[in-house]
Amino acid sequence: MTLKSFGQKVTSFFKTVLFSIICFVFLFLLLWTFCYSLHIFYFFVLTLIIAVIAFFKKKNRKFITITLLIGLGIFILSTPYNLKQYNRHAEEFQSQINSGYHLNFKEKCGIYGTLLIITVGDIIPFPEASIQNFYLLFPKKSKTRIFYDDDYLNAPDIQKLLHTKGKHQVAWNKWGERFNQNFRFAAAFDPCTLEVTDEGNQKKATLVTYFHYRKNYTTHNANHYLYGLFAFRIDEGLFWYLQHEGWLHPYNSVWIAKFDK
């Protein structure tokens, strides 16, 4: 195999991976917008029809990729309108739950898809919250999950307690922490307990939080950006409902870190 042919195979592999990711994201958003009854769903369907016709007419993969990307691009450009619809339907779902009515399978799938979007979206800014959301999708008999990571020691409110042995209660105002270094950790660990113990020549910090979503609790985000064009709701009450229905599985989340005395 020549260097040139090897390079062509590598390039082809990455193109295939990229095409697969684009297809997956497109189909996921197609299903999610259907479950939430967003108008952009019909444009996704039209885009998909064009892509399928192109496939059977043996158009090259580049044409299909561009077609799907145009669909995704228009979805992004129409975000303000999509968010208004999403917010309205999420509020309707919450009102329906509060009134004692059950949601249907399609509506539950929409809420489940929203949590998947949040989980992926949190990977970089809020990795601990993303990890905990991911494991919320899977049941565990013991209802306890243990993680070994010391990043949370960087939270200012945690650092204040690291040199005081014993168990401490830590309660953040999650959304009140948006402009300081606590916010990343408050998003995952509000509230929690922190226990500091001796571990040989080091100290051990054990953070424990019960990871779950609260009943009938809503946060409103980005209301101040461009006069609310990108405002969106996060209805914890909808995720609580999925917990109640057995679609999500709350658990005790234990984070262990060691540090020098």
Residue pairs with C-beta under 8 A, 6 or more apart in sequence:
15 61
18 65
19 61
19 64
19 65
22 65
22 68
22 69
22 72
23 68
25 72
26 44
26 47
26 48
26 68
26 71
26 72
28 113
28 116
29 44
29 72
29 75
30 41
30 44
30 45
30 48
31 109
31 113
32 110
32 113
32 114
32 117
33 40
33 41
33 44
33 82
34 41
34 106
35 106
35 107
35 109
35 110
35 113
36 85
36 86
36 89
36 110
36 113
36 114
37 85
37 89
38 82
38 85
38 86
38 89
39 81
39 85
40 74
40 75
40 78
40 81
40 82
43 71
43 74
43 75
44 71
44 75
47 67
47 68
47 70
47 71
48 71
50 67
51 64
51 67
51 68
54 63
54 64
54 67
55 64
75 82
79 230
80 229
80 230
83 229
83 230
83 231
83 232
86 232
86 233
87 231
87 232
87 233
89 110
90 114
90 233
90 235
90 238
91 233
91 235
93 103
93 107
93 111
93 235
93 238
94 216
94 218
94 235
94 237
94 238
96 103
97 103
97 216
97 237
97 238
97 241
98 216
98 237
103 111
103 241
108 242
108 245
108 247
111 238
111 239
111 241
111 242
112 242
112 247
114 238
115 133
115 136
115 137
115 239
115 242
115 248
118 133
118 234
119 130
119 133
119 134
120 130
122 129
122 130
122 133
122 187
123 130
125 184
126 184
126 187
126 188
127 151
128 149
128 151
128 152
128 184
128 185
128 187
128 188
128 189
128 255
129 187
129 188
131 147
131 188
132 188
132 211
132 253
135 145
135 251
135 253
136 211
136 212
136 248
136 249
136 250
136 251
137 248
137 249
138 249
139 249
140 249
140 251
143 249
143 250
143 251
143 252
144 251
144 252
144 254
145 251
145 252
145 253
145 254
146 254
146 255
146 256
147 253
147 254
147 255
147 256
148 255
148 256
148 257
149 255
149 257
150 205
150 257
150 258
150 259
152 158
152 185
152 189
152 207
152 255
152 257
153 159
153 162
153 205
153 257
153 259
154 181
154 185
155 181
155 182
155 184
155 185
155 186
156 180
156 181
156 182
157 170
157 172
157 182
158 170
158 185
158 194
158 205
158 207
161 168
161 170
161 194
161 196
162 196
162 203
162 205
162 259
163 196
164 196
165 196
165 197
165 198
166 195
166 196
167 193
167 194
167 195
168 193
168 194
168 195
168 196
169 191
169 193
170 189
170 191
170 192
170 193
170 194
171 190
171 191
172 182
172 185
172 186
172 189
172 190
172 191
173 186
173 190
174 183
174 186
174 187
174 190
175 219
177 183
177 186
188 209
188 211
188 253
189 207
189 209
189 253
189 255
190 209
191 209
192 207
192 208
192 209
193 207
193 208
193 209
194 205
194 206
194 207
195 205
195 206
195 208
196 203
196 204
196 205
196 206
197 203
197 204
197 206
198 204
198 261
199 258
201 260
201 261
202 258
202 259
202 260
202 261
203 258
203 259
203 260
203 261
204 256
204 257
204 258
205 256
205 257
205 258
205 259
206 254
206 255
206 256
207 254
207 255
207 256
207 257
208 252
208 253
208 254
208 255
209 252
209 253
210 250
210 251
210 252
210 253
211 250
211 251
211 252
211 253
212 240
212 243
212 250
212 251
213 236
213 237
213 239
213 240
213 243
213 248
213 250
214 236
214 237
214 240
215 236
215 237
215 240
216 237
216 240
217 235
217 236
217 237
217 240
218 233
218 234
218 235
218 236
218 237
219 233
219 234
219 236
220 231
220 232
220 233
221 231
221 232
221 233
221 234
222 228
222 230
222 231
222 232
223 231
225 231
239 248
242 248
243 249
243 250
